[in-house]
Amino acid sequence: MTQIQYLKNPRADEIDDSPAEFLQQLGQASCIVLDGEDTSRNRAFVTLLHGNEPSGTKALFRWLKSGQKPAVTTICIVASVQAALEEPVFEYRVLPDMRDLNRCFRAPFDDGQGMLAKEILDLLQEYNPEAVVDMHNTSGSGPGFGVAIYADAKHKALVSLFTNRLVTNDLRLGALMEISEHLFPTVTIECGGRLDDDADELAWLGFQRFFTLTDIFTAENIEEDIEVLRNPVRLELADDCNLEYADVPGADHDLILKTDIECHNFGLVKKGTQLGWVGDKGLSIFSASNIESECVLDELLTIENKCLYTSQNLKLFMITNNPVIAKMDCLFYAVKDNGNDISEF
């Protein structure tokens, strides 16, 4: 059964008056086809794979209301509309008991989320875009960055439309950006915190470049301007871990993280920085493996008198103070302070 509806060249006066009303108007996963000045080429913009990440929807809404025409034909896929509309609007990453859609872009496609992901893949292959931008927000507050599986010229050029920071990763989780391996250049743009005005502005400025530039693969000084962080490690929590955010230790939790932990996003986190407190289970509540599936937990964290500290200088990102997302996804990603793999000597 088809989950995606199609709209073509909607007029500005046909779009409702706010991003939330626009989503209500759509009502379901949608593909909006916008004819370009050049109809011989296609690009693709994907947003709302997670229902609580609004910056991409806001940028698309703003573009549609402007009545502008893109440089080339562009398909705009708005995915998790129903999750986004669940009250309160833009609060639910996914609907209860459903898989994370951005972990479903590889077989098997045997449930509702998998079938939607397969439909998105089929649609992209039908249009064969010269590039795909998948726009997200981070769950915690912090600066924007791009994610790709390659750091070649094309992927750097795409990221540079939005930000000067690129994360590359050999880990395969079933994310949309992984189609770069065999289909088309694809980048994820993490605009910044989902509640941050700066994230909406970054999304809009980059969105305009992606939609209006005739050539998106020629950007000056890309090699010099893009900071590349390679193969970050994911710090994950055990399913039964009891997590809280507070500024004082407590006796009834396996892990307490400091309430200002988001301040460490993309800053240098020096060795011995305290992140919080742990209970009697100690480090056993965590898992962290490199791309060779080797445990690297001791290279990230250490405990002294139940206080949790970093064990070397690090750069951390995707830190969140949302306990649901911290447990569903991960606590944070980490690389060495020079941007390299944790395991690199």
C-alpha positions in Angstrom: 0.0 0.0 0.0 1.3 3.4 -1.0 2.1 5.7 2.0 3.3 8.7 0.1 1.0 11.2 -1.6 2.2 13.4 -4.5 1.7 17.1 -5.0 3.1 19.1 -8.0 4.0 22.8 -8.1 1.6 23.9 -5.3 0.9 27.7 -5.5 1.9 29.9 -2.5 -1.8 30.7 -1.9 -2.6 27.0 -1.7 -0.2 26.5 1.3 -1.7 27.1 4.8 -0.4 29.8 7.1 2.1 28.0 9.4 4.4 25.0 9.3 2.1 23.1 11.6 -1.0 23.9 9.5 1.0 23.0 6.4 1.6 19.5 7.9 -2.0 19.2 8.8 -2.8 20.0 5.2 -0.5 17.2 4.0 -1.8 14.7 6.6 0.6 12.0 5.6 4.0 11.3 4.1 4.2 13.4 1.0 6.4 14.1 -2.1 6.2 17.6 -3.4 7.6 18.0 -7.0 8.8 21.4 -7.9 9.7 22.0 -11.6 12.9 23.9 -12.0 14.2 26.4 -14.5 16.2 23.4 -15.8 14.0 20.4 -16.0 16.7 18.1 -17.3 18.2 17.6 -13.9 16.8 16.7 -10.5 17.7 17.2 -6.8 16.0 15.8 -3.7 15.4 17.3 -0.3 14.2 15.0 2.5 13.0 16.2 5.8 11.1 15.0 8.9 12.4 11.5 9.0 12.1 12.2 12.7 8.8 13.9 13.7 10.4 16.1 16.4 12.9 17.8 14.0 11.2 20.8 12.5 13.8 23.0 10.9 13.6 21.3 7.5 9.8 21.6 7.4 10.0 25.3 8.3 12.5 26.0 5.5 10.3 24.1 3.0 7.2 25.9 4.1 9.0 29.3 3.8 10.1 28.4 0.3 6.7 27.3 -0.9 5.1 30.5 0.5 7.7 32.6 -1.3 6.5 31.4 -4.7 10.1 30.9 -5.9 11.2 28.4 -8.6 14.2 26.2 -8.0 17.2 26.1 -10.3 16.5 22.5 -11.2 13.6 20.2 -10.7 13.5 19.3 -7.0 11.5 16.6 -5.2 10.8 17.4 -1.5 9.9 14.4 0.7 8.2 15.1 4.0 8.3 11.8 5.8 7.0 11.4 9.4 4.1 13.8 9.1 1.8 11.8 11.4 4.4 11.6 14.2 5.0 15.4 13.9 1.3 16.1 14.2 0.8 14.0 17.3 0.1 16.5 20.1 2.1 18.4 21.1 3.2 19.1 17.5 6.9 18.4 16.7 7.4 16.5 20.0 7.5 12.8 18.9 10.5 11.5 17.1 8.5 8.4 16.1 5.0 7.2 17.1 4.9 4.7 20.0 6.1 1.2 19.2 7.4 2.2 15.8 11.0 1.9 14.5 13.2 4.9 13.9 12.6 5.6 10.2 16.2 6.6 9.7 17.3 3.2 10.7 15.1 1.5 8.1 16.8 2.2 4.8 18.2 -1.3 4.4 16.4 -4.6 4.1 14.3 -6.2 5.5 11.5 -3.7 4.7 8.9 -5.8 6.4 7.0 -3.4 8.7 5.3 -0.1 8.2 8.4 2.0 8.7 10.5 -0.3 6.5 7.9 -0.1 3.7 7.9 3.7 3.9 11.7 3.8 3.7 11.6 1.4 0.7 9.0 3.7 -1.0 11.3 6.7 -0.4 14.2 4.8 -1.9 12.1 3.8 -4.9 11.0 7.3 -5.4 14.6 8.6 -5.3 15.7 6.0 -7.8 12.9 7.0 -10.1 14.0 10.7 -10.2 17.8 9.9 -10.0 18.8 13.1 -8.4 22.2 14.6 -8.8 22.3 15.1 -5.0 20.2 14.4 -1.9 20.0 16.5 1.3 18.4 14.9 4.3 17.7 17.6 6.9 17.6 17.0 10.6 17.9 18.7 14.0 19.9 17.5 17.0 18.0 16.6 20.1 20.2 18.8 22.3 21.3 22.4 21.7 24.4 22.9 19.7 25.9 24.0 16.4 25.0 22.5 13.1 27.1 20.0 11.1 26.9 17.6 8.2 27.2 13.9 8.1 28.3 11.7 5.2 29.9 8.4 4.5 32.5 10.0 2.3 34.6 13.2 2.6 35.2 13.6 -1.1 34.8 16.8 -3.1 31.1 16.4 -3.9 30.0 15.6 -0.3 32.1 18.4 1.1 30.6 20.8 -1.5 27.1 19.8 -0.4 27.8 20.2 3.3 29.5 23.5 2.7 26.1 24.9 1.5 25.1 24.7 5.1 28.0 24.4 7.5 31.8 24.0 7.7 31.9 20.9 9.8 31.6 17.3 8.4 31.4 14.0 10.3 32.2 10.9 8.4 31.4 7.4 9.6 32.1 3.9 8.4 29.4 2.5 10.7 26.2 1.4 8.9 22.9 1.8 10.8 20.4 1.9 7.9 20.4 5.7 7.6 19.3 7.4 4.4 22.7 9.0 3.8 24.2 5.5 3.4 22.7 5.3 -0.2 25.8 7.3 -1.2 27.6 4.0 -1.4 25.7 2.9 -4.5 23.2 5.6 -5.6 23.7 9.4 -5.4 25.7 11.9 -3.3 23.7 12.2 -0.1 24.4 14.2 3.1 22.6 14.5 6.3 22.5 18.1 7.6 22.1 18.4 11.4 21.0 22.0 11.6 21.4 22.3 15.4 19.0 22.0 18.3 15.4 21.5 17.4 14.4 24.3 19.7 17.1 26.7 18.5 16.3 29.7 16.3 19.9 29.5 15.0 19.0 26.0 13.6 16.1 27.4 11.7 18.2 30.1 10.2 21.0 27.7 9.2 18.4 25.5 7.6 16.9 28.3 5.6 20.2 29.8 4.3 21.5 26.5 3.2 18.1 25.5 1.8 18.2 28.6 -0.4 21.6 27.8 -1.7 20.7 24.1 -2.5 17.5 25.3 -4.3 18.9 28.3 -6.2 22.5 27.5 -7.3 22.9 26.2 -10.8 26.0 24.3 -9.7 26.1 23.0 -6.2 29.4 21.1 -6.6 31.7 24.0 -7.0 32.5 25.8 -3.7 35.7 27.7 -3.2 38.3 26.6 -0.7 36.2 23.5 0.4 39.3 21.6 1.4 40.5 24.4 3.7 37.2 25.4 5.1 35.6 22.0 6.1 36.6 20.5 9.4 36.3 16.7 9.1 35.7 14.5 12.2 36.2 10.8 11.4 34.5 7.7 12.7 33.0 8.9 15.9 32.2 6.3 18.6 28.6 6.1 19.9 28.2 5.9 23.7 25.1 3.9 24.3 23.2 3.0 27.5 21.9 -0.4 28.6 18.1 -0.8 28.2 17.6 -1.1 31.9 19.7 1.9 32.9 17.9 4.5 35.1 18.9 7.9 33.8 18.3 11.4 35.2 19.7 14.9 34.7 20.6 16.9 37.8 23.4 19.0 39.3 23.8 16.9 42.4 24.4 13.1 42.9 21.5 10.9 43.9 21.3 7.4 45.3 18.4 6.0 43.2 19.8 6.2 39.7 22.3 4.3 37.6 23.4 7.5 35.9 23.0 11.2 36.6 24.2 13.6 33.9 24.8 17.3 34.6 22.0 19.5 33.4 24.3 21.6 31.4 25.9 18.7 29.6 24.8 20.1 26.2 27.4 22.9 26.6 30.0 20.3 25.6 28.6 19.9 22.0 31.6 20.4 19.6 33.8 22.1 22.2 37.0 20.7 23.4 36.2 18.5 26.4 39.4 18.1 28.4 40.6 15.0 30.1 39.1 14.8 33.6 35.9 16.8 32.8 33.1 15.6 35.1 30.0 14.6 33.1 27.9 13.3 36.1 27.6 10.5 38.6 27.1 6.7 38.4 25.5 4.2 40.7 26.7 0.8 41.9 26.7 -0.6 38.3 29.6 1.6 37.3 30.6 1.5 33.7 28.6 -1.6 33.0 25.6 0.6 32.0 27.5 1.9 29.0 28.7 0.4 25.7 31.0 1.9 23.1 32.6 0.1 20.2 34.8 1.3 17.3 34.2 0.2 13.7 36.1 -3.0 14.4 33.6 -3.8 17.1 36.3 -3.4 19.8 35.2 -2.0 23.1 36.7 1.5 23.6 34.8 2.5 26.7 37.9 3.0 28.8 39.2 5.4 26.2 36.1 7.6 26.8 35.2 7.4 30.5 36.6 6.8 33.9 35.1 6.7 37.4 36.4 7.9 40.7 34.3 7.9 43.8 31.2 7.4 41.6 32.0 10.6 39.7 32.0 10.1 35.9 34.9 11.8 34.0 36.3 11.9 30.5 39.5 9.8 30.3 41.2 11.9 27.5 40.7 15.1 25.6 37.7 14.6 23.4 35.3 16.3 21.0 31.7 15.3 21.8 28.5 16.0 19.8 24.9 15.0 19.5 24.7 15.3 23.3 21.1 15.5 24.5 19.4 16.3 27.8 16.3 14.3 26.6 16.4 11.0 28.5 14.0 9.2 26.1 16.2 10.0 23.1 19.4 9.3 25.1 18.2 5.8 25.7 16.6 5.3 22.3 19.6 6.4 20.3 22.8 7.3 22.2 24.2 9.6 24.9 26.7 11.2 22.5 29.2 10.7 19.7 32.9 11.1 20.4 36.2 11.6 18.5 39.7 12.6 19.7 40.3 16.3 20.2 42.0 16.4 16.8 38.9 15.0 15.1 40.3 11.5 14.5 39.0 8.0 15.4 39.2 7.2 19.2 41.3 4.1 18.4 43.9 5.9 16.3 47.3 6.1 17.8 
